Amino acid sequence: MNRRKPRPGDIYSHFKGKKYRVLYVALCTETKEEMVIYGPLQGEEQVYASSLSSFLGAVNRERHPDAGQEYRFELCRDIAREYKERKQVSEEELIMAFLELDENEERAEFLQRHRGELTDRFLTVAAESLEFAEAAEGIEERCAALLRFLKTKMKYESSRLR
């Protein structure tokens, strides 16, 4: 396979027409095979995993003779650049929207709904606004820690009111 290995943030076009963003390239604990973890750019919030060889593999022409591209997933450079630029603009909007929330339940729901869009800067601002001392590394771990913190606050603050 002489195609470039996907990187987090890359956007690929599937041969059936949808666009997907690569979230991670992971290692299967059982087979040690590299896996591509990816999700749709718009619409559903499902996350998918595919072996690297399958992700970069050619379209099966016997099953899909009318496919408009040679490979199952093809890199969309222009779309990736456009998405990254749009994401930088929307980071400010995400931060402001989060800071305007009053309830911890709303904050936790917001984090879960926008999990794929969160950046280091967003998480730093969110943690500081909640007076939460971060210890985790990586966006996913930091987000999970912040969610645990919010759920703990929700549990104990609601029981105090009784």
Rosetta silent file (secondary structure, phi, psi, omega in degrees, C-alpha in Angstrom):
SEQUENCE: MNRRKPRPGDIYSHFKGKKYRVLYVALCTETKEEMVIYGPLQGEEQVYASSLSSFLGAVNRERHPDAGQEYRFELCRDIAREYKERKQVSEEELIMAFLELDENEERAEFLQRHRGELTDRFLTVAAESLEFAEAAEGIEERCAALLRFLKTKMKYESSRLR
SCORE:     score description
SCORE:     0.000 S_00000001
   1 L     0.000  118.592 -178.046    0.000    0.000    0.000 S_00000001
   2 L  -110.679   16.756  176.650    1.659    3.223   -1.120 S_00000001
   3 L   -85.547  153.173 -179.588   -1.078    5.688   -0.132 S_00000001
   4 L   -65.816  137.626  178.661   -0.515    8.195    2.657 S_00000001
   5 L   -69.402  133.565  179.378   -1.580    7.047    6.110 S_00000001
   6 L   -60.549  150.549  177.814   -4.607    8.987    7.397 S_00000001
   7 L  -125.418  149.242  176.925   -4.024   11.560   10.145 S_00000001
   8 L   -53.189  133.255 -178.447   -6.462   12.902   12.746 S_00000001
   9 L    98.088  -20.670  177.716   -8.404   15.783   11.218 S_00000001
  10 L   -62.980  145.999  177.538   -8.092   14.539    7.629 S_00000001
  11 E  -115.377  130.565 -177.454  -11.344   14.475    5.716 S_00000001
  12 E  -121.602  148.414  174.651  -12.088   11.633    3.323 S_00000001
  13 E   -99.344  126.409  175.657  -14.810   11.055    0.782 S_00000001
  14 E   -81.735  150.529 -175.641  -16.391    7.586    0.865 S_00000001
  15 L   -63.359  -16.579  177.655  -17.154    6.051   -2.513 S_00000001
  16 L   -89.368   -1.930  171.587  -20.888    6.195   -1.696 S_00000001
  17 L   116.057  -25.180 -178.233  -20.695    9.992   -1.362 S_00000001
  18 L   -76.575  157.050  177.645  -20.521   10.889    2.336 S_00000001
  19 E  -107.143  140.633 -178.254  -17.611   12.773    3.886 S_00000001
  20 E  -132.084  147.109  176.417  -15.860   11.540    7.046 S_00000001
  21 E  -106.573  132.165  177.287  -13.288   13.023    9.407 S_00000001
  22 E   -74.628  126.083  179.072  -10.502   10.831   10.777 S_00000001
  23 E   -93.959  -44.648 -178.172  -10.512   10.994   14.584 S_00000001
  24 E  -152.338  159.857  162.976   -7.649    8.611   15.388 S_00000001
  25 E  -115.561  114.970 -172.192   -5.437    5.918   13.983 S_00000001
  26 E  -113.738  171.169  178.610   -5.500    3.259   16.695 S_00000001
  27 E  -116.214  123.953  177.901   -3.952   -0.143   17.320 S_00000001
  28 L   -66.943  127.850 -176.935   -6.214   -3.173   17.843 S_00000001
  29 L   -69.100  -26.061 -177.107   -5.239   -4.773   21.152 S_00000001
  30 L   -88.110  -43.720 -174.415   -5.987   -8.287   19.925 S_00000001
  31 L  -103.824  -10.896 -176.707   -4.574   -8.344   16.397 S_00000001
  32 L    64.496   15.639  178.140   -2.104   -5.405   16.607 S_00000001
  33 L   -82.274  141.480  177.220   -3.614   -4.219   13.310 S_00000001
  34 E   -73.001  136.512 -178.942   -3.855   -0.460   12.734 S_00000001
  35 E  -122.152  142.673  175.105   -7.433    0.815   12.763 S_00000001
  36 E  -100.757  123.738  177.806   -8.834    4.076   11.457 S_00000001
  37 E  -103.351  123.651 -173.626  -11.449    5.633   13.768 S_00000001
  38 E  -146.137  160.060  179.008  -13.642    8.095   11.890 S_00000001
  39 E  -141.957  160.227 -178.321  -16.990    9.851   12.011 S_00000001
  40 E   -67.416  148.697  177.744  -19.302   11.663    9.603 S_00000001
  41 L   -69.672  -37.182 -177.761  -18.778   15.361    8.980 S_00000001
  42 L  -138.436  158.494  175.696  -22.479   16.125    9.265 S_00000001
  43 L    87.636 -126.596 -174.885  -25.633   14.461   10.465 S_00000001
  44 L   -54.620  155.820 -179.309  -25.386   11.322   12.558 S_00000001
  45 L  -108.010   21.160  179.204  -22.997   11.167   15.502 S_00000001
  46 L   -70.148  145.745  175.314  -21.946    7.554   14.965 S_00000001
  47 L  -114.865  139.994 -176.198  -18.233    6.696   15.125 S_00000001
  48 E  -120.844  157.580  174.624  -16.781    3.939   12.940 S_00000001
  49 E  -130.837  136.914  179.046  -13.638    1.796   12.961 S_00000001
  50 E  -142.812  144.850  176.772  -12.052    0.190    9.931 S_00000001
  51 E   -62.676  148.889 -179.154   -8.736   -1.567    9.473 S_00000001
  52 H   -56.879  -43.267 -178.667   -6.151    0.677    7.837 S_00000001
  53 H   -64.637  -37.599  178.023   -5.817   -1.704    4.887 S_00000001
  54 H   -71.040  -42.297 -179.696   -9.589   -1.758    4.361 S_00000001
  55 H   -58.963  -42.754 -177.678   -9.915    2.011    4.787 S_00000001
  56 L   -90.948   -1.433 -175.943   -7.258    2.651    2.126 S_00000001
  57 L   -72.083  165.525  179.803   -8.291   -0.285   -0.048 S_00000001
  58 E   -75.523  154.893  175.017   -9.792   -0.201   -3.516 S_00000001
  59 L   -68.446  137.624  175.959  -13.520   -0.324   -4.162 S_00000001
  60 L   -74.342  102.904 -175.576  -14.756   -3.840   -4.927 S_00000001
  61 L   -68.032  -23.535  177.181  -15.785   -3.365   -8.567 S_00000001
  62 L   -68.801  -40.293 -179.642  -17.748   -6.625   -8.659 S_00000001
  63 L   -84.475  -30.153 -175.785  -20.061   -5.396   -5.898 S_00000001
  64 L  -133.358   70.598 -175.635  -19.994   -1.698   -6.847 S_00000001
  65 L   -67.099  -22.137 -176.508  -19.359   -1.386  -10.598 S_00000001
  66 L   -97.695    9.749 -179.140  -20.730    2.184  -10.750 S_00000001
  67 L   -59.486  139.012 -175.745  -18.557    3.643   -7.967 S_00000001
  68 L   -88.334    3.795  177.983  -17.206    7.040   -8.915 S_00000001
  69 L  -140.653  161.067 -175.093  -13.804    6.646   -7.300 S_00000001
  70 L   -75.864  -38.281 -175.403  -11.004    4.093   -7.269 S_00000001
  71 E  -109.702  156.469  178.462  -10.606    3.711   -3.482 S_00000001
  72 L   -56.216  -46.726  177.713  -13.129    3.198   -0.687 S_00000001
  73 E  -126.421  130.664  178.018  -11.950    6.439    0.955 S_00000001
  74 E  -124.553  136.357 -178.149  -10.131    9.235   -0.853 S_00000001
  75 E   -64.025  135.333  177.470   -8.544   12.261    0.803 S_00000001
  76 L  -112.915   87.159 -174.850  -10.311   15.579    0.183 S_00000001
  77 H   -59.358  -46.640 -177.154   -7.557   18.160    0.739 S_00000001
  78 H   -64.563  -41.245  179.474   -9.644   21.243   -0.036 S_00000001
  79 H   -66.029  -39.938  179.207  -12.495   20.147    2.197 S_00000001
  80 H   -61.053  -45.419  179.826  -10.067   19.375    5.033 S_00000001
  81 H   -63.261  -44.902 -179.725   -8.537   22.863    4.831 S_00000001
  82 H   -61.992  -42.853 -179.711  -12.002   24.476    4.657 S_00000001
  83 H   -64.099  -41.890  179.215  -13.223   22.461    7.642 S_00000001
  84 H   -63.884  -40.500  178.210  -10.177   23.418    9.735 S_00000001
  85 H   -65.192  -43.490  178.632  -10.696   27.109    8.930 S_00000001
  86 H   -63.987  -36.576 -179.221  -14.397   26.881    9.797 S_00000001
  87 H   -65.213  -38.039  178.616  -13.512   25.048   12.995 S_00000001
  88 H   -63.214  -39.894  178.206  -11.223   27.893   14.117 S_00000001
  89 H   -67.760  -44.084 -175.962  -14.066   30.356   13.695 S_00000001
  90 H   -73.279  -16.238  176.987  -16.562   28.109   15.433 S_00000001
  91 H   -59.112  -43.978  177.656  -14.222   27.536   18.403 S_00000001
  92 H   -61.097  -43.333  179.230  -15.055   31.050   19.650 S_00000001
  93 H   -63.865  -40.172  177.693  -18.763   30.375   19.181 S_00000001
  94 H   -62.869  -44.957 -179.961  -18.483   27.086   21.076 S_00000001
  95 H   -60.310  -48.912 -178.572  -16.667   28.763   23.959 S_00000001
  96 H   -62.791  -40.959  179.484  -19.220   31.569   24.201 S_00000001
  97 H   -63.563  -40.861  179.611  -22.148   29.132   24.005 S_00000001
  98 H   -65.969  -44.352 -177.887  -20.656   26.995   26.787 S_00000001
  99 H   -65.432  -24.457  179.410  -19.957   29.992   29.028 S_00000001
 100 L   -80.590  -11.727 -179.065  -23.557   31.171   28.673 S_00000001
 101 L   -73.582  140.866 -176.694  -24.958   27.903   30.079 S_00000001
 102 L  -100.764  -30.836 -173.183  -26.241   28.112   33.663 S_00000001
 103 L  -105.329  145.171  178.435  -26.853   24.494   34.671 S_00000001
 104 H   -64.395  -32.703  177.371  -24.347   21.646   34.990 S_00000001
 105 H   -62.090  -42.522  178.599  -26.772   19.331   33.201 S_00000001
 106 H   -65.030  -39.656 -179.766  -26.755   21.692   30.204 S_00000001
 107 H   -64.902  -44.141  179.902  -22.953   21.883   30.296 S_00000001
 108 H   -63.649  -43.059  178.728  -22.571   18.086   30.370 S_00000001
 109 H   -63.252  -40.190  178.774  -25.030   17.690   27.492 S_00000001
 110 H   -61.344  -46.737  179.475  -23.177   20.395   25.523 S_00000001
 111 H   -59.795  -42.628 -179.080  -19.817   18.623   26.000 S_00000001
 112 H   -68.473  -39.807 -178.398  -21.275   15.325   24.843 S_00000001
 113 H   -67.517  -34.144 -175.999  -23.037   16.876   21.845 S_00000001
 114 L  -108.211   20.010 -174.364  -19.904   18.733   20.669 S_00000001
 115 H   -52.281  -40.767 -178.360  -17.301   16.157   21.715 S_00000001
 116 H   -73.983  -12.148 -177.437  -15.820   15.838   18.215 S_00000001
 117 H  -103.314   -5.599 -172.976  -15.396   19.622   17.876 S_00000001
 118 L   -72.962  142.885 -178.821  -13.637   20.346   21.168 S_00000001
 119 L  -118.756  169.828  176.256  -10.152   21.807   21.123 S_00000001
 120 H   -56.522  -47.279 -177.977   -7.409   22.234   23.724 S_00000001
 121 H   -61.742  -44.335  179.019   -8.281   25.895   24.113 S_00000001
 122 H   -57.972  -48.398 -177.586  -11.999   25.172   24.554 S_00000001
 123 H   -64.105  -36.341  177.163  -11.316   22.599   27.268 S_00000001
 124 H   -63.549  -47.204  179.837   -8.927   24.941   29.087 S_00000001
 125 H   -63.398  -45.094 -179.207  -11.508   27.744   29.101 S_00000001
 126 H   -61.336  -45.369 -179.791  -14.324   25.376   30.141 S_00000001
 127 H   -63.410  -44.212  179.722  -12.269   23.898   33.003 S_00000001
 128 H   -64.161  -37.955 -179.723  -11.206   27.336   34.248 S_00000001
 129 H   -65.874  -25.625  179.667  -14.794   28.617   34.125 S_00000001
 130 L   -98.566    1.853 -176.272  -15.829   25.709   36.382 S_00000001
 131 L    56.554   43.005  179.134  -12.752   26.053   38.634 S_00000001
 132 L  -103.942  125.253  179.278  -11.761   22.504   37.684 S_00000001
 133 L   -86.408  113.324 -178.451   -8.066   21.600   37.933 S_00000001
 134 L   -77.716  140.518  175.830   -7.167   19.506   34.895 S_00000001
 135 L  -128.255  -18.166 -176.162   -4.738   16.597   35.257 S_00000001
 136 L   -80.692  160.218  175.582   -5.469   14.509   32.149 S_00000001
 137 L  -116.782  152.931  179.661   -3.697   14.751   28.807 S_00000001
 138 L    85.253  144.584 -175.157   -5.270   14.497   25.389 S_00000001
 139 H   -62.308  -46.849 -178.645   -8.581   15.964   24.322 S_00000001
 140 H   -61.250  -44.757 -178.999  -10.654   12.804   24.884 S_00000001
 141 H   -66.105  -40.300  179.441   -9.248   12.218   28.386 S_00000001
 142 H   -65.633  -41.472  178.437   -9.693   15.882   29.327 S_00000001
 143 H   -63.696  -44.951  179.203  -13.267   15.882   28.060 S_00000001
 144 H   -61.664  -41.387  178.907  -14.055   12.677   29.972 S_00000001
 145 H   -64.718  -40.997  178.651  -12.543   14.136   33.168 S_00000001
 146 H   -65.707  -39.678  176.684  -14.578   17.323   32.782 S_00000001
 147 H   -63.966  -42.366  177.157  -17.757   15.279   32.245 S_00000001
 148 H   -60.839  -42.250  178.389  -17.036   13.221   35.390 S_00000001
 149 H   -59.678  -47.102  179.866  -16.518   16.453   37.328 S_00000001
 150 H   -63.653  -40.813  179.615  -19.849   17.854   36.092 S_00000001
 151 H   -66.162  -36.719  176.441  -21.696   14.610   36.883 S_00000001
 152 H   -64.817  -45.174  177.994  -20.227   14.595   40.396 S_00000001
 153 H   -59.996  -42.783 -179.636  -21.332   18.203   40.895 S_00000001
 154 H   -62.018  -42.652 -178.048  -24.824   17.347   39.609 S_00000001
 155 H   -63.460  -49.438 -174.374  -25.096   14.394   41.983 S_00000001
 156 H   -81.071  -30.238  177.851  -24.002   16.216   45.115 S_00000001
 157 H   -72.947  -34.590  178.877  -25.587   19.574   44.411 S_00000001
 158 H   -72.497  -33.146  179.673  -28.999   17.993   43.765 S_00000001
 159 H   -75.375  -23.112  178.094  -28.819   15.932   46.986 S_00000001
 160 H   -70.933  -27.598 -177.296  -27.946   19.054   49.004 S_00000001
 161 L   -76.510  -14.284 -176.666  -31.212   20.685   48.006 S_00000001
 162 L   -82.394    0.000    0.000  -33.331   17.925   49.567 S_00000001
